[in-house]
Amino acid sequence: MRACRLISLLLLLQSRGSMTATELARELEVSERTVYRDVLALSAAGVPVYADRGRAGGYRLLGGYRTRLTGLTRDEAEALFLSGLPGPAGEMGLADAVASAELKVLAALPPALRDAPARTGQRFHLDVPGWFRETAPPRWLPELARAVWADRVVTLRYRRGDREVSRRIQPYGLVLKSGVWYLVGRVGDEARTYRVDRVTGVEVDAEQFDRDEGFDLAGHWRKQAGSFLRTMLRAEVAVRLSPAGLRRLRHLVDAPFVYDELVAAASEPDGQGWVKARLPVESVQVAYHQLLGLGPEVEILDPPELRQLFAASADRLAALYR
């Protein structure tokens, strides 16, 4: 455990140049006293760690000292090459950078671990886009990725319905969800999300914005994705479901929480195992297309117009196969 911590401390100083004992303790999740002992242990092992005194002081490595990645385990080395995600990186225009970084990591690995990329590639392939989707990356994705990296303000031209709008935003991050790229950015004090494949033009300003370092992209996305799905469900239908219909419904609803909440609130099964439940939906028409796939395993109770749509479909099917 301590050996791994010493390696982490050394790599932190190597990558960041200078860090205080307080910063190191926070990164390594140990006390400052432990940091002092670890620095002494590194010095005793011949690592040139130097302490700068004063308010702007901290620990740093002397003379451009660099270490080879001899502390990596096989699992760690293979995980490095698994995390590269060459597909999404390539779509953002970073394929060459990823390839170059992998070569440098490979050169720094000890000989016994240099088969890591081959072993990883033989065992894992991450195919991110969903089925039946166009895999070509959006036209403006590389430009937006560069703006995100550089913290540059951008002016977007964006397709919204049958019209085009223009927005000047601070691009905070990019999210890849089920093969679709989204840009998260600030407009004023508000964080907004844009589908990148609907962007029709990008103008990158020379101006840089001051990024809010406390902004949590992953947390923001989780919260917004859940809120977005709930806001889409503007209607509700009452249904009776057979045991088979209840099982199959899981594969027809778009959001997992809809199915989980429906099951939790469903009535007790009747003598044939059927349950009554209320299902949130986008609209009556969407519900019609979703639930029609359950056939005779569902009965619509409410609203009347949806029940009439199912009755009419049943009449047409009976006439077709009679």
C-alpha positions as CSV (number, residue, x, y, z in Angstrom):
1,M,0.0,0.0,0.0
2,R,2.7,2.4,0.9
3,A,4.7,1.6,-2.2
4,C,1.7,2.5,-4.4
5,R,1.3,5.8,-2.4
6,L,5.0,6.7,-2.9
7,I,4.7,6.1,-6.6
8,S,1.5,8.3,-6.7
9,L,3.3,11.1,-4.8
10,L,6.3,10.9,-7.2
11,L,4.0,11.0,-10.3
12,L,2.0,13.9,-8.9
13,L,5.2,16.0,-8.4
14,Q,6.4,14.9,-11.9
15,S,3.2,16.0,-13.6
16,R,2.3,19.2,-11.6
17,G,5.8,20.6,-10.9
18,S,5.2,21.8,-7.3
19,M,2.7,20.9,-4.7
20,T,2.3,21.8,-1.0
21,A,2.0,19.2,1.7
22,T,-1.7,20.1,2.1
23,E,-2.3,19.6,-1.6
24,L,-0.5,16.3,-1.6
25,A,-2.4,15.1,1.5
26,R,-5.7,16.0,-0.1
27,E,-4.9,14.2,-3.4
28,L,-3.5,11.0,-1.6
29,E,-6.2,11.1,1.1
30,V,-3.7,10.9,3.9
31,S,-2.5,13.3,6.7
32,E,0.2,15.9,6.2
33,R,2.3,14.0,8.7
34,T,2.2,11.0,6.4
35,V,3.2,13.2,3.4
36,Y,6.3,14.4,5.4
37,R,7.3,10.8,6.1
38,D,6.7,9.7,2.5
39,V,8.9,12.6,1.2
40,L,11.7,11.5,3.5
41,A,11.4,8.0,2.3
42,L,11.7,9.1,-1.3
43,S,14.7,11.2,-0.5
44,A,16.3,8.2,1.2
45,A,15.7,6.1,-1.9
46,G,17.6,8.7,-4.0
47,V,14.7,10.6,-5.5
48,P,15.7,14.3,-5.6
49,V,12.7,15.9,-3.8
50,Y,13.3,19.5,-2.7
51,A,11.2,21.6,-0.4
52,D,10.8,25.3,-1.1
53,R,10.1,27.4,2.0
54,G,7.7,30.3,2.3
55,R,4.1,31.1,1.4
56,A,4.6,30.1,-2.3
57,G,6.7,27.0,-1.3
58,G,6.0,23.3,-1.8
59,Y,7.7,20.1,-2.8
60,R,9.2,19.7,-6.3
61,L,11.6,17.4,-8.2
62,L,15.1,18.8,-9.0
63,G,16.8,18.9,-12.4
64,G,13.8,17.8,-14.5
65,Y,13.9,14.4,-12.8
66,R,11.7,11.9,-14.6
67,T,10.7,8.3,-13.6
68,R,9.9,5.4,-15.9
69,L,6.6,3.7,-15.2
70,T,8.2,0.8,-13.4
71,G,5.6,0.9,-10.6
72,L,2.6,-0.1,-12.9
73,T,1.1,-3.5,-12.3
74,R,-0.1,-5.5,-15.4
75,D,-3.8,-4.7,-14.6
76,E,-2.9,-1.0,-14.4
77,A,-1.0,-1.0,-17.7
78,E,-3.8,-2.8,-19.5
79,A,-6.4,-0.5,-18.1
80,L,-4.5,2.5,-19.5
81,F,-4.9,1.2,-23.0
82,L,-8.5,0.2,-22.4
83,S,-9.4,3.7,-21.3
84,G,-8.2,5.4,-24.5
85,L,-11.5,5.1,-26.4
86,P,-10.0,5.6,-29.8
87,G,-13.4,5.9,-31.5
88,P,-14.7,8.9,-29.6
89,A,-11.2,10.4,-29.4
90,G,-10.9,10.2,-33.2
91,E,-14.3,11.8,-33.7
92,M,-13.1,14.8,-31.6
93,G,-10.0,15.1,-33.8
94,L,-7.7,13.6,-31.1
95,A,-6.7,10.3,-32.8
96,D,-3.1,11.4,-33.5
97,A,-2.7,12.7,-29.9
98,V,-4.1,9.5,-28.4
99,A,-1.8,7.3,-30.7
100,S,1.2,9.5,-29.7
101,A,0.4,9.2,-26.0
102,E,0.0,5.5,-26.2
103,L,3.4,5.2,-27.9
104,K,5.1,7.2,-25.2
105,V,3.4,5.2,-22.4
106,L,4.4,2.0,-24.2
107,A,8.1,3.2,-24.5
108,A,8.1,3.9,-20.8
109,L,6.7,0.6,-19.7
110,P,9.1,-2.2,-18.6
111,P,9.7,-4.9,-21.2
112,A,7.5,-7.4,-19.3
113,L,4.4,-5.2,-19.8
114,R,4.8,-4.1,-23.4
115,D,2.3,-6.6,-24.6
116,A,-0.4,-4.7,-22.7
117,P,-2.0,-2.9,-25.8
118,A,-2.1,-6.2,-27.8
119,R,-3.7,-8.1,-24.9
120,T,-6.2,-5.4,-24.4
121,G,-7.1,-5.1,-28.1
122,Q,-7.6,-8.9,-28.3
123,R,-10.0,-9.0,-25.4
124,F,-12.0,-5.7,-25.5
125,H,-13.6,-3.6,-28.2
126,L,-15.9,-0.7,-27.2
127,D,-18.5,0.0,-29.9
128,V,-20.2,3.2,-28.5
129,P,-22.9,4.1,-31.0
130,G,-26.3,2.4,-30.7
131,W,-27.7,0.0,-33.3
132,F,-29.2,1.4,-36.5
133,R,-27.4,4.7,-36.1
134,E,-25.3,6.7,-38.5
135,T,-21.7,6.4,-37.2
136,A,-20.2,9.4,-39.0
137,P,-19.2,12.1,-36.5
138,P,-21.0,15.5,-36.5
139,R,-19.5,18.1,-38.8
140,W,-18.6,20.6,-36.1
141,L,-17.5,18.2,-33.3
142,P,-13.6,18.6,-33.7
143,E,-14.0,22.4,-33.7
144,L,-16.1,22.3,-30.6
145,A,-13.7,19.9,-28.9
146,R,-10.8,22.4,-29.5
147,A,-12.9,25.2,-28.0
148,V,-13.7,23.1,-25.0
149,W,-10.0,22.3,-24.4
150,A,-9.0,26.0,-24.9
151,D,-11.9,27.5,-22.9
152,R,-12.8,29.7,-25.9
153,V,-16.2,31.4,-26.2
154,V,-18.1,30.2,-29.3
155,T,-21.1,31.4,-31.3
156,L,-23.3,28.5,-32.4
157,R,-25.7,28.4,-35.2
158,Y,-28.2,25.8,-34.2
159,R,-31.1,24.0,-35.9
160,R,-34.2,24.2,-33.7
161,G,-37.3,22.7,-35.4
162,D,-37.7,24.4,-38.8
163,R,-35.7,27.5,-37.9
164,E,-32.1,28.3,-37.1
165,V,-31.0,30.2,-34.0
166,S,-27.7,31.7,-32.9
167,R,-26.2,31.4,-29.4
168,R,-23.0,32.8,-27.8
169,I,-21.9,30.3,-25.2
170,Q,-19.1,29.2,-23.0
171,P,-18.5,25.5,-24.0
172,Y,-17.9,23.5,-20.8
173,G,-17.8,20.0,-22.0
174,L,-18.9,17.3,-24.5
175,V,-21.0,14.2,-23.6
176,L,-21.4,11.1,-25.7
177,K,-24.7,9.3,-25.0
178,S,-25.8,6.3,-27.0
179,G,-23.8,7.4,-30.0
180,V,-25.1,11.0,-29.9
181,W,-22.8,13.9,-29.0
182,Y,-24.0,16.7,-26.8
183,L,-22.4,20.1,-26.0
184,V,-22.9,21.4,-22.4
185,G,-22.3,25.2,-22.1
186,R,-23.2,28.3,-20.2
187,V,-25.3,31.0,-21.6
188,G,-25.2,33.8,-19.0
189,D,-25.6,32.0,-15.6
190,E,-27.5,29.1,-17.1
191,A,-26.1,25.7,-18.2
192,R,-27.7,24.5,-21.5
193,T,-27.3,21.4,-23.6
194,Y,-27.2,21.2,-27.4
195,R,-27.1,18.2,-29.8
196,V,-23.9,18.6,-31.8
197,D,-25.5,17.0,-34.9
198,R,-27.9,20.0,-35.0
199,V,-25.2,22.6,-35.0
200,T,-24.9,24.2,-38.4
201,G,-22.0,26.5,-37.8
202,V,-19.4,27.4,-35.2
203,E,-17.4,30.7,-34.8
204,V,-14.6,30.5,-32.1
205,D,-13.8,33.8,-30.4
206,A,-10.3,34.8,-29.4
207,E,-11.8,35.5,-26.0
208,Q,-11.3,32.9,-23.3
209,F,-13.8,32.5,-20.5
210,D,-13.0,31.8,-16.8
211,R,-14.1,28.2,-16.2
212,D,-16.0,27.5,-13.0
213,E,-13.6,24.8,-11.6
214,G,-16.4,23.5,-9.3
215,F,-18.6,22.6,-12.3
216,D,-19.2,18.8,-12.3
217,L,-19.9,17.8,-15.9
218,A,-20.8,14.1,-15.0
219,G,-23.1,15.2,-12.1
220,H,-24.7,17.9,-14.2
221,W,-25.4,15.4,-17.0
222,R,-26.9,12.8,-14.7
223,K,-29.3,15.4,-13.2
224,Q,-30.3,17.0,-16.5
225,A,-30.8,13.7,-18.3
226,G,-33.2,12.5,-15.5
227,S,-35.1,15.8,-15.5
228,F,-35.3,15.9,-19.3
229,L,-36.9,12.4,-19.5
230,R,-39.4,13.4,-16.8
231,T,-40.4,16.6,-18.6
232,M,-41.1,14.6,-21.7
233,L,-43.7,12.5,-20.0
234,R,-46.7,14.9,-20.1
235,A,-49.6,12.4,-20.1
236,E,-50.6,9.2,-18.3
237,V,-52.6,6.1,-19.2
238,A,-54.2,3.5,-17.1
239,V,-53.7,-0.2,-18.1
240,R,-54.2,-3.8,-17.1
241,L,-51.2,-6.0,-17.8
242,S,-50.9,-9.7,-17.9
243,P,-47.7,-11.3,-16.3
244,A,-46.2,-11.5,-19.7
245,G,-47.2,-8.0,-20.6
246,L,-45.7,-6.6,-17.4
247,R,-42.4,-8.4,-18.2
248,R,-42.3,-7.2,-21.8
249,L,-43.2,-3.6,-20.9
250,R,-39.7,-3.2,-19.6
251,H,-38.3,-3.3,-23.1
252,L,-40.9,-0.8,-24.5
253,V,-40.4,2.2,-22.2
254,D,-37.6,4.7,-22.8
255,A,-36.6,5.4,-19.3
256,P,-35.8,2.7,-16.8
257,F,-37.2,4.7,-13.9
258,V,-40.7,4.6,-15.5
259,Y,-40.8,0.9,-15.4
260,D,-39.5,0.7,-11.9
261,E,-42.0,3.2,-10.5
262,L,-44.8,1.5,-12.4
263,V,-44.0,-1.9,-10.8
264,A,-43.7,-0.4,-7.4
265,A,-47.1,1.4,-7.6
266,A,-49.0,-1.5,-9.4
267,S,-52.0,-3.1,-7.8
268,E,-52.0,-6.6,-6.4
269,P,-52.4,-9.3,-9.1
270,D,-55.9,-10.6,-9.6
271,G,-56.9,-14.2,-10.0
272,Q,-55.2,-14.5,-13.4
273,G,-52.1,-12.6,-12.4
274,W,-53.1,-9.3,-14.1
275,V,-52.2,-6.0,-12.5
276,K,-53.5,-2.5,-12.9
277,A,-51.0,0.4,-13.2
278,R,-50.6,3.9,-14.4
279,L,-48.0,4.6,-17.1
280,P,-46.5,8.1,-17.7
281,V,-46.1,8.7,-21.5
282,E,-45.2,11.5,-23.9
283,S,-48.7,11.5,-25.5
284,V,-51.6,9.3,-26.3
285,Q,-50.2,8.7,-29.8
286,V,-46.8,7.7,-28.5
287,A,-48.5,5.4,-25.9
288,Y,-50.5,3.8,-28.7
289,H,-47.4,2.9,-30.7
290,Q,-45.5,1.7,-27.6
291,L,-48.3,-0.5,-26.1
292,L,-49.6,-1.9,-29.4
293,G,-46.5,-4.2,-29.3
294,L,-47.9,-6.0,-26.2
295,G,-51.0,-7.2,-28.2
296,P,-53.5,-9.1,-26.1
297,E,-51.2,-8.8,-23.0
298,V,-52.5,-5.3,-22.2
299,E,-55.9,-3.7,-21.8
300,I,-56.3,0.0,-22.0
301,L,-58.5,1.4,-19.2
302,D,-58.0,5.1,-19.7
303,P,-58.1,7.6,-21.5
304,P,-61.1,6.7,-23.7
305,E,-59.5,7.9,-27.0
306,L,-56.6,5.5,-26.5
307,R,-59.0,2.7,-25.8
308,Q,-60.8,3.6,-29.0
309,L,-57.6,3.5,-31.0
310,F,-56.9,-0.1,-29.7
311,A,-60.4,-1.2,-30.4
312,A,-60.2,0.1,-34.0
313,S,-56.8,-1.7,-34.5
314,A,-58.4,-4.9,-33.1
315,D,-61.3,-4.6,-35.6
316,R,-58.9,-4.1,-38.5
317,L,-56.7,-7.1,-37.5
318,A,-59.8,-9.3,-37.0
319,A,-61.0,-8.3,-40.5
320,L,-57.6,-8.9,-42.0
321,Y,-57.1,-12.4,-40.6
322,R,-60.7,-13.5,-40.6
